[in-house]
Amino acid sequence: MTMRPPAEIGMTLDQIDTPALVIDLDAFERNMKTLADAAAAAGVKVRPHAKTHKSPVITLKQMALGAVGACCQKVSEAETLVLGGVPDVLVSNEIVGATKLKRLMALTRLARVAVCVDDVVHIDMIDDAAAAADATIDLLVEVNMGGNRCGVEPGEPALRLVQRILRSRRLRFRGLQAYHGTAQHRRTPAERRAEISQAIERARTTRDLIVANGIPCPEVTGAGTGTFALEAASGVYTELQCGSYIFMDADYARNQGEDGQPERKFEHSLFVLATVMSRPTDDRALCDAGHKAASVDSGFPVIHGFDEAEYVRAADEHGLLSLKRPTNRLRIGEKIKLIPGHCDPTVNLHDWYVGLRGDRVEAIWPVAARGAMF
C-alpha cells in the first residue's frame, strides 16, 4: 500500500511531515547538467542508472538533457520505466527464470530493451524465451572488469559468448557491459586511476578481439559516478552508466579529488528530512529517522549544515544524535536534513520524493519502482 505524500505543493519545509525524502531541485538540476556537459565534451553518451532513483520522471528529465535512455538492474524496474514512458532501457544485469524472461520479452514490444549475459546458459534461456514470444532482443556480454562479481573473463571467453549469440535464433549482439563497481569508492584519485586503467584495458582488448574476428561491437557501456571522467576519456567506452551523481551521498563525499580534498564535481541534493523528537540531555538528541528511513550500509547519515552534532546510532524509528558541545540548536520539533550514507537503498525505503525550490515544495514525485526487486 502506497502511503499518502508527506507534503503538498506550496508547503514550506517546516510544514513537511517526517521522515521525508527531499530533493534540493536546484542542486539536482545542476548535477544533471554537469554530467551531461562532461559527456558531450568527451563525445560519449549517458545512460544513467535508474536503480538509484527508481523514477521514470527523473529518467525523462535526464533524457531531456541528452541521455539516451536508462539502465536498471531488475525486470520490475524496467517495467516501471517503460510504462512510465522511457523508450530505451538496458537491464544491466543477468536475468534468470522463465517468468522474468517472459515479462522481459513483453517489454520489447513497447520499447528498445537489452539485457546482459555472462554464460551460455543465459544465452540459451533468453533465446528460447524470445522464440516463444516471437520477439527479438539485444544482448550485451558482461565482462569482469576486476570487481569479481558478475562477468565473463575478458578476451577469448567473451568472444566465445559473442559467437554463440550470433548463432542464436532471436538475439542480437550489441556490445559489452564493462562496469567496475568497487572502483567507484576507492578514496584517492590514484587508486581509482589504477583500477580503471586495468578495466579500460580489459574492455579494449576484448572489443578489439571481437572486431578482429569480423564482428561489430558498437557499444562499450559502463562507468560510474566515482570514475566516469576516466572512462569518458578512454576512447573505449561509448556510454556512461552513472547513477548516484544526481543525488550524491555521504559515502561518495568521502572520495578525494586531486588536491586531497573531498571530491566536489557534484552536490548533495538528496536528504532525509527528520524532526528532533527528544532532547533528554545537553549532549544527546533523537530524531525520527532510523533504519526504516535511511540505509546505514555505507555509514550513518551526516547532518547537513550542522557540524556540532553527529548521527551515531540508528534504531528502527530513532536516530541518536550526539552533541559535541552545548548548543541551543536541535530543540524538540526542529527539522534537520540528513545526507544518507548510501542513496540507492535509502530511496527504496520511501514512497515519495518531495522536491524543494529553496524552502518551498515545488514537486512531489512517486518513487515508482520502490520495492521492484524481482
Stockholm file with secondary structure:
# STOCKHOLM 1.0

chainA/1-374         MTMRPPAEIGMTLDQIDTPALVIDLDAFERNMKTLADAAAAAGVKVRPHAKTHKSPVITLKQMALGAVGACCQKVSEAETLVLGGVPDVLVSNEIVGATKLKRLMALTRLARVAVCVDDVVHIDMIDDAAAAADATIDLLVEVNMGGNRCGVEPGEPALRLVQRILRSRRLRFRGLQAYHGTAQHRRTPAERRAEISQAIERARTTRDLIVANGIPCPEVTGAGTGTFALEAASGVYTELQCGSYIFMDADYARNQGEDGQPERKFEHSLFVLATVMSRPTDDRALCDAGHKAASVDSGFPVIHGFDEAEYVRAADEHGLLSLKRPTNRLRIGEKIKLIPGHCDPTVNLHDWYVGLRGDRVEAIWPVAARGAMF
#=GR chainA/1-374 SS CCCCCSCCTTCBGGGSCSSEEEEEHHHHHHHHHHHHHHHHHHTCEECCBTTTTCCHHHHHHHHHTTCCCEEESSHHHHHHHHHTTCCEEEEEEECCSHHHHHHHHHHTTTSEEEEEESSHHHHHHHHHHHHHTTCCEEEEEEBCCSSCSSCBCTTHHHHHHHHHHHTSSSEEEEEEEECCSGGGGCSSHHHHHHHHHHHHHHHHHHHHHHHHTTCCCCEEEECCTTTHHHHHTSSSCCEECCCGGGTCCTTGGGSBCTTSSBCCSSCCCEEEEEEEEEEEETTEEEESCSTTTSCCTTCCCEETTCTTEEEEEECSSCEEEEESSCCSCSCTTCEEEEECSCHHHHHTTCSEEEEEETTEEEEEEECTTTTCCC
#=GC SS_cons         CCCCCSCCTTCBGGGSCSSEEEEEHHHHHHHHHHHHHHHHHHTCEECCBTTTTCCHHHHHHHHHTTCCCEEESSHHHHHHHHHTTCCEEEEEEECCSHHHHHHHHHHTTTSEEEEEESSHHHHHHHHHHHHHTTCCEEEEEEBCCSSCSSCBCTTHHHHHHHHHHHTSSSEEEEEEEECCSGGGGCSSHHHHHHHHHHHHHHHHHHHHHHHHTTCCCCEEEECCTTTHHHHHTSSSCCEECCCGGGTCCTTGGGSBCTTSSBCCSSCCCEEEEEEEEEEEETTEEEESCSTTTSCCTTCCCEETTCTTEEEEEECSSCEEEEESSCCSCSCTTCEEEEECSCHHHHHTTCSEEEEEETTEEEEEEECTTTTCCC
//
